[in-house]
């Protein structure tokens, strides 16, 4: 039934939906922008963007060429929006900065112990970590990724990169106030970047690949009792509290940073089908497992955050180049899913992009006007690199979970085709389509009874969000926009029982009663948003469009 338009309260005021020239608030505001010329603009100061920037300046300095490289980052400080596990494979870092140890890179914790478990509600089944399985972490480092990114930012400035933190790249051309024109732009916005989403459409970059699939990762940092601290220990689990047909698992890493710190978290595949599932509450409940809780008892939680991650792997890599731009890092998605690692591949993609565009930028024939370069060589370089081989080898592990046995079928598949045959099987399994299309109507599903948080090991959502330090200036239109303000109540609440109030890890979406008392309305608490992008991915109506808020808004993570 079409709702009469007048009865829908107006939720969305953002200029991407309601153009500024029709908006009285913008009357008489000068729309001219300050234009600036750069050779390369990089959107996103994460591992991929900074690796690309550093590699470009290394090449320019070596060949004594003038090259202006600008990195724009929406976080107010480099690394403040970065959230990752993280167990780092140092391959790409070593290629980029061989003397990283001497330069004080914050890789303080070599992995010393690898523990993998299948959990049932009360017990744990240990899984032996055989060398050669993707989960093996020998030679890797447990890091606080935000700190590593901050350090990469310092290395970038040392070689002459210009960093602009606190700048929101709001359109392909940048925010009013500062417009950067470049010969080439690298898009390294991270998973489900909102500019990349526009570029896929504009240049049809996804016509020959499968839709990207995703997971949400939630994470906490804890200061634990020193007696329980095992620096260098890495623990992963699958199984409880998820059923065998919901993909996901946990991590718990003991850092060696001079104090008894652990990073722990929970990942849930966003292809889950039950709209009643809450990834946040699954995470809170998992911490009470008898194998996990003892580590945390008597400890103190000091940080919380969440971020979406790519799980599409090889099958979902889009076309990476178009006139004037390239996609790098987690934005196109080079995550090795069974390893749950994407930083080494992201960095390498940035370095390969830099190496492909440098000769083009310095060719004497180049028109001095900033005309958009097209650099298909980058994609070729990537296909000939270890990134491609690595992603190809593990391509079937994630989709092998779509079988009657779910988790156990996937583990058997991994054992046979990866451990024995090294991913050389002659077929490539398909994913099941977009995550947004996987939810079943609420009436076909069983509500999930979650235990109440105890305030010691498990916590409620709002006290968690408070620990993320997230903040947005209050006078801007909400950056979580709806294409149609009537859809949430009519369709999402009507059919799916309002899944956005459960899949958002920050309490942004709330259904509240109308003042008139007849029915509900969707309230968007945009100031709570931690920029995880889950809503944009999982909304079953694909009506939510996450756009970048004004520069500097978002979480204030400290080494997450």
C-alpha positions in Angstrom: 0.0 0.0 0.0 1.4 3.4 -0.9 1.4 5.6 2.1 0.1 9.1 1.6 3.2 11.3 1.5 2.1 13.7 4.1 1.9 11.1 6.9 5.6 10.3 6.7 7.7 12.5 9.0 10.6 14.0 7.1 13.8 12.3 8.3 16.3 13.1 5.6 17.5 16.6 4.9 20.9 15.9 3.4 21.9 17.7 0.1 22.5 14.4 -1.7 18.7 13.9 -1.5 17.4 17.4 -1.3 19.7 19.6 -3.5 21.2 22.7 -2.0 19.8 25.1 -4.6 16.3 24.1 -3.4 17.3 24.4 0.2 16.6 27.8 1.9 19.5 27.2 4.3 22.0 27.6 1.5 20.5 30.8 0.0 23.2 33.4 -0.7 26.0 31.1 0.3 29.0 31.5 -2.1 29.5 28.1 -3.7 32.8 28.9 -5.4 35.6 26.7 -4.2 39.2 27.2 -3.7 40.9 25.0 -6.3 44.2 23.4 -5.8 46.5 21.5 -8.1 48.1 18.2 -7.1 49.7 15.5 -9.1 48.1 12.7 -7.1 45.2 12.9 -4.6 44.7 9.9 -2.4 41.3 9.5 -0.7 41.8 7.7 2.6 44.8 7.7 4.9 44.7 4.0 5.8 47.3 1.3 5.1 46.6 1.3 1.3 46.5 5.0 0.8 49.6 5.7 2.9 51.6 2.8 1.3 50.8 4.3 -2.1 51.8 7.8 -1.0 55.1 6.6 0.5 55.9 4.5 -2.6 55.2 7.5 -4.9 57.4 9.8 -3.0 60.2 7.2 -2.7 60.1 6.9 -6.5 60.0 10.7 -7.0 62.9 11.3 -4.6 65.0 8.5 -6.2 64.4 9.9 -9.7 64.7 13.5 -8.5 61.2 14.4 -9.8 58.9 17.0 -8.3 55.6 15.3 -7.4 52.9 16.7 -5.2 51.0 13.9 -3.4 48.1 14.8 -1.1 46.3 12.4 1.2 42.8 13.4 2.4 41.4 11.6 5.4 38.0 12.0 7.1 39.4 11.2 10.6 40.6 14.2 12.6 43.9 12.4 13.2 45.5 9.8 11.0 44.6 6.3 12.4 41.6 7.6 14.5 39.0 5.8 12.3 41.1 2.7 11.8 39.8 -0.5 13.4 41.2 -4.0 12.7 42.0 -7.2 14.7 44.9 -7.2 14.0 47.3 -9.9 13.2 49.6 -8.4 10.6 51.6 -10.3 8.0 54.6 -8.0 7.6 55.4 -8.9 3.9 54.2 -5.7 2.3 55.6 -3.4 5.1 59.0 -5.0 4.7 58.9 -4.4 1.0 57.9 -0.8 1.5 60.1 0.1 4.5 62.8 -2.6 4.9 64.2 -0.8 8.0 60.8 -0.5 9.8 62.3 -2.0 13.0 64.9 0.7 13.3 62.3 3.4 12.4 60.3 2.3 15.4 57.2 0.7 13.7 54.8 -0.4 16.5 55.1 -4.1 15.8 55.8 -5.1 19.4 54.2 -8.6 19.6 55.5 -11.5 17.5 52.9 -14.3 17.5 54.2 -17.1 19.8 51.1 -19.3 20.2 48.2 -20.1 17.9 44.9 -21.6 19.4 41.9 -22.5 17.4 38.6 -23.8 18.8 35.2 -25.0 17.8 32.9 -23.8 20.7 29.7 -25.5 21.9 27.6 -23.8 24.5 29.6 -25.2 27.4 32.7 -26.9 25.9 35.5 -26.3 23.4 36.8 -28.7 20.8 40.5 -27.9 20.0 41.4 -27.8 16.3 45.1 -28.6 15.7 46.9 -25.8 13.8 48.7 -27.6 11.1 51.4 -25.6 9.2 50.1 -24.6 5.9 46.5 -23.9 7.0 45.5 -20.3 6.3 44.9 -19.6 10.1 48.5 -20.3 10.9 50.2 -17.1 12.3 53.8 -18.1 12.6 56.0 -15.0 11.7 53.1 -12.5 12.1 52.7 -9.7 14.6 49.8 -8.7 16.8 49.4 -4.9 16.3 47.1 -2.1 17.2 46.4 -1.1 13.6 45.5 2.6 14.5 49.0 3.0 15.9 50.6 1.4 12.9 48.6 3.7 10.6 49.6 6.8 12.6 53.3 5.7 12.3 52.8 5.2 8.5 51.5 8.8 8.4 54.7 10.0 10.1 56.8 8.0 7.5 54.8 9.6 4.7 55.4 13.1 6.0 59.1 12.4 6.3 59.3 11.6 2.5 57.3 14.7 1.6 53.6 13.6 1.4 51.0 16.2 2.3 48.5 14.9 4.8 45.1 16.5 5.3 43.3 14.8 8.2 39.8 16.1 9.0 38.8 16.5 5.4 35.7 14.8 4.1 35.9 13.7 0.5 32.2 14.3 -0.2 32.0 13.9 -3.9 34.5 12.9 -6.7 35.5 16.5 -6.4 36.0 17.5 -2.8 34.2 19.3 -0.2 33.2 22.9 -0.6 36.0 25.0 0.7 38.8 23.0 -0.8 38.8 21.3 -4.1 41.7 19.2 -5.2 42.3 18.6 -8.9 44.7 15.8 -9.7 46.1 14.0 -12.7 45.1 10.8 -11.0 43.1 10.0 -7.8 43.6 6.9 -5.8 40.5 5.7 -3.9 41.5 4.0 -0.6 38.4 4.6 1.5 38.3 1.2 3.1 35.5 -1.3 3.0 32.3 -0.2 1.2 33.6 3.3 0.5 30.9 5.7 -0.4 32.8 7.3 -3.3 33.7 3.9 -4.7 30.0 3.1 -4.6 29.3 6.0 -6.9 32.3 5.1 -9.1 31.0 1.5 -9.6 27.8 2.9 -11.0 29.4 5.7 -13.0 32.0 3.6 -14.8 30.2 0.2 -14.6 33.1 -1.3 -12.7 31.2 -4.3 -11.3 29.7 -5.7 -14.5 32.1 -8.7 -14.6 32.4 -9.6 -10.9 30.1 -10.9 -8.2 28.5 -8.5 -5.7 30.8 -7.8 -2.8 29.8 -9.7 0.4 30.7 -8.5 3.9 30.9 -9.2 7.6 30.7 -6.9 10.6 33.6 -7.0 13.1 33.0 -5.7 16.6 36.0 -5.2 18.9 37.0 -4.3 22.4 40.3 -3.6 24.2 40.6 -4.9 27.7 43.2 -4.4 30.5 43.3 -7.8 32.1 44.7 -9.4 35.3 48.4 -9.8 34.8 48.3 -13.5 35.9 46.1 -14.3 32.9 48.2 -12.4 30.3 50.0 -14.4 27.7 51.8 -11.9 25.4 52.0 -13.3 21.8 49.0 -15.7 22.2 46.5 -15.6 19.3 43.1 -17.3 19.8 40.3 -17.9 17.3 37.0 -19.7 17.6 34.0 -20.7 15.4 30.7 -22.2 16.5 28.7 -21.1 19.5 26.9 -18.7 19.9 26.2 -18.7 16.2 24.3 -21.6 14.6 26.1 -23.7 11.9 24.5 -21.8 9.1 25.6 -18.3 10.3 29.2 -17.5 9.3 31.4 -15.9 11.9 33.8 -16.4 14.8 35.9 -14.7 17.4 39.4 -13.5 18.0 41.4 -12.8 21.2 44.9 -11.5 20.9 47.3 -10.9 23.8 49.4 -7.8 23.1 52.8 -7.1 24.4 52.8 -3.4 24.9 54.2 -3.1 28.4 50.8 -3.6 30.1 48.4 -6.6 30.2 46.3 -5.6 27.2 44.1 -7.9 25.1 42.2 -7.1 21.8 39.2 -9.3 21.4 36.3 -9.3 19.0 33.6 -11.1 17.1 32.9 -11.2 13.3 29.5 -12.1 11.8 28.9 -12.6 8.1 26.3 -10.1 6.9 24.7 -12.8 4.8 22.9 -14.0 7.9 19.1 -14.7 7.4 17.4 -14.1 10.7 16.4 -10.4 11.2 16.3 -10.9 14.9 20.1 -11.5 15.1 22.1 -8.8 16.8 25.9 -9.0 16.0 26.6 -6.8 19.1 24.7 -9.1 21.4 26.2 -12.2 20.0 29.6 -10.7 20.8 28.5 -9.8 24.3 27.1 -13.3 24.9 30.3 -15.0 23.5 32.4 -13.4 26.2 30.6 -15.5 28.8 31.8 -18.8 27.4 33.7 -20.8 30.0 36.8 -20.8 27.7 36.7 -17.0 27.3 35.3 -15.4 30.5 38.2 -16.4 32.9 40.6 -14.3 30.8 38.4 -11.2 31.3 37.2 -11.7 34.9 38.6 -8.9 37.1 39.7 -7.0 34.0 38.5 -3.7 32.6 37.2 -2.8 29.2 38.8 0.3 27.9 37.7 0.6 24.2 34.9 -0.5 21.8 34.3 -0.1 18.1 33.1 -1.8 14.9 33.8 -1.9 11.2 32.5 -3.8 8.2 35.0 -6.0 6.3 34.9 -7.6 2.8 34.4 -11.3 2.5 33.8 -11.6 -1.3 37.5 -12.2 -2.1 38.7 -13.1 -5.6 35.2 -13.5 -7.1 34.2 -9.9 -6.1 37.1 -7.8 -7.2 35.8 -5.1 -9.5 37.5 -3.4 -12.5 40.1 -1.4 -10.7 40.9 1.5 -13.1 38.9 4.2 -15.0 39.8 7.5 -16.5 41.4 9.6 -13.8 41.4 7.1 -11.0 42.3 3.7 -9.4 40.8 1.7 -6.6 43.1 0.4 -3.9 43.0 -1.5 -0.6 39.8 -2.7 1.1 37.7 -0.4 -1.0 37.7 -2.8 -4.0 38.5 -5.6 -1.4 41.7 -7.7 -1.2 40.9 -9.4 2.1 42.1 -13.0 2.5 39.0 -14.3 4.2 40.2 -17.5 5.9 43.3 -15.7 7.1 41.1 -12.7 8.2 43.9 -10.5 6.9 43.7 -7.7 4.4 46.3 -5.2 5.5 49.3 -6.8 3.7 47.3 -7.1 0.5 45.9 -3.6 0.8 49.3 -2.1 1.3 50.7 -4.1 -1.7 47.9 -2.9 -3.9 48.7 0.7 -3.0 52.4 0.1 -3.8 51.6 -1.5 -7.1 49.3 1.5 -8.0 52.1 3.9 -7.2 54.5 1.9 -9.4 52.1 1.9 -12.3 51.2 5.6 -12.2 54.7 7.0 -11.5 56.1 6.6 -15.0 53.0 8.1 -16.5 53.1 11.1 -14.3 56.7 11.8 -15.1 56.5 11.2 -18.8 57.7 14.5 -20.4 54.8 14.4 -22.9 52.2 14.8 -20.2 50.0 17.8 -20.8 50.6 20.1 -17.8 46.8 20.6 -17.5 45.4 18.2 -14.9 43.8 15.8 -17.4 42.7 12.4 -15.9 45.1 9.6 -16.6 43.9 6.1 -17.2 46.4 3.5 -15.9 45.2 -0.1 -16.7 48.7 -1.3 -16.1 48.0 -1.2 -12.3 45.4 -4.1 -12.7 47.9 -6.1 -14.8 50.6 -5.6 -12.1 48.2 -6.8 -9.5 47.3 -9.9 -11.5 51.0 -10.8 -11.8 51.7 -10.2 -8.0 51.5 -12.5 -5.0 48.2 -10.7 -4.0 46.4 -12.3 -6.9 47.9 -15.8 -6.3 47.0 -15.6 -2.6 43.4 -14.6 -3.2 42.9 -17.1 -6.0 44.1 -20.0 -3.8 41.6 -19.3 -1.0 38.7 -18.2 -3.3 36.5 -21.2 -2.5 36.8 -21.3 1.3 34.2 -18.7 2.2 31.5 -19.8 -0.3 32.0 -23.5 0.7 30.1 -22.6 3.9 26.9 -22.4 1.8 26.0 -26.1 2.2 23.7 -28.1 4.3 26.4 -28.8 6.9 27.3 -25.1 7.0 30.3 -24.5 9.2 31.4 -28.2 9.3 31.0 -28.6 5.5 33.2 -25.5 5.0 35.9 -26.8 7.4 36.0 -30.2 5.6 36.2 -28.4 2.3 39.1 -26.3 3.6 40.9 -29.4 4.9 40.7 -31.2 1.6 40.9 -28.6 -1.1 43.1 -26.0 0.5 45.4 -28.0 2.8 45.9 -30.9 0.5 45.3 -29.4 -3.0 46.4 -25.8 -2.3 43.4 -24.2 -3.9 44.2 -25.8 -7.3 40.7 -27.3 -7.8 39.5 -26.4 -11.3 36.2 -24.8 -10.2 35.2 -21.5 -8.5 32.3 -21.5 -6.1 29.8 -18.6 -6.2 28.5 -16.5 -3.4 24.8 -16.2 -2.8 24.2 -12.6 -4.1 24.1 -9.4 -2.0 23.9 -9.5 1.8 20.9 -7.2 1.7 18.8 -9.9 -0.1 19.5 -12.6 2.5 17.1 -11.6 5.3 14.0 -13.7 5.7 10.7 -12.1 6.7 10.4 -11.9 10.5 7.3 -14.1 10.6 9.4 -17.0 9.2 12.1 -16.6 11.9 12.4 -17.3 15.6 13.2 -14.3 17.8 16.5 -14.7 19.7 16.5 -14.4 23.4 19.7 -12.7 24.5 20.8 -12.6 28.1 20.9 -9.3 29.9 24.4 -7.8 30.2 26.0 -8.2 33.6 28.0 -4.9 33.5 31.3 -6.8 34.2 31.9 -9.0 31.2 29.0 -8.0 28.9 27.6 -4.5 28.5 24.7 -2.6 26.9 25.0 -0.8 23.6 25.1 2.8 24.8 27.8 2.4 27.4 29.8 0.6 24.6 29.3 3.4 22.0 30.4 5.9 24.7 33.8 4.2 24.7 34.2 4.7 21.0 34.5 8.5 21.6 32.3 9.1 18.5 31.1 12.6 17.9 29.6 14.6 15.0 28.9 18.4 15.0 25.2 18.8 15.8 24.2 21.4 13.2 24.8 19.3 10.1 22.1 17.3 8.3 22.3 13.6 9.3 24.8 11.8 7.1 22.7 8.6 7.1 20.3 9.4 4.4 17.1 7.7 3.2 16.2 7.6 -0.4 12.5 7.4 0.7 11.5 8.3 4.2 8.4 6.1 4.1 10.2 2.8 3.5 11.6 2.0 7.0 8.2 1.8 8.8 6.2 0.3 5.8 8.8 -2.3 4.8 11.7 -2.7 7.2 9.6 -2.6 10.3 6.5 -4.1 8.7 8.2 -7.2 7.1 11.6 -7.6 8.9 10.8 -6.2 12.3 13.2 -3.3 11.9 16.6 -5.1 11.6 18.5 -1.8 11.5 17.9 -1.5 15.3 19.9 -4.7 15.7 22.6 -4.7 13.0 23.8 -1.2 13.8 26.6 -1.6 16.4 26.2 2.0 17.6 22.4 2.5 18.3 21.9 4.9 15.4 18.5 3.5 14.3 15.6 3.4 16.7 11.9 2.8 16.1 10.0 5.1 18.5 6.2 5.7 18.8 4.7 8.6 17.0 3.6 11.6 19.1 0.1 10.9 18.0 0.3 7.4 19.6 -0.8 5.6 16.4 2.2 3.7 14.9 6.0 4.1 14.9 8.6 6.3 13.2 12.3 5.7 12.6 14.7 7.9 14.6 18.2 8.3 13.3 20.8 9.2 16.0 23.5 10.1 13.5 25.8 11.5 16.1 26.4 7.9 17.4 27.6 6.6 14.1 31.0 4.8 14.2 31.4 4.8 10.3 31.2 1.0 10.1 29.0 1.1 6.9 26.9 -2.0 8.0 23.6 -0.2 7.5 24.4 0.7 3.9 25.3 -2.9 3.2 22.6 -4.9 5.1 19.4 -2.7 4.8 17.0 -5.1 3.1 15.4 -2.2 1.2 18.7 -0.7 0.1 17.2 2.6 1.1 20.0 3.8 3.5 22.8 5.7 1.8 25.8 6.4 4.1 27.4 9.7 3.0 30.5 11.2 4.5 29.7 13.6 7.4 31.6 16.9 7.7 35.3 16.6 8.2 36.5 15.4 11.6 33.2 13.6 12.6 33.2 10.0 13.7 34.8 7.7 16.2 38.0 8.7 18.2 39.8 5.4 18.3 43.1 5.2 20.1 45.0 2.3 18.6 42.1 0.0 17.6 
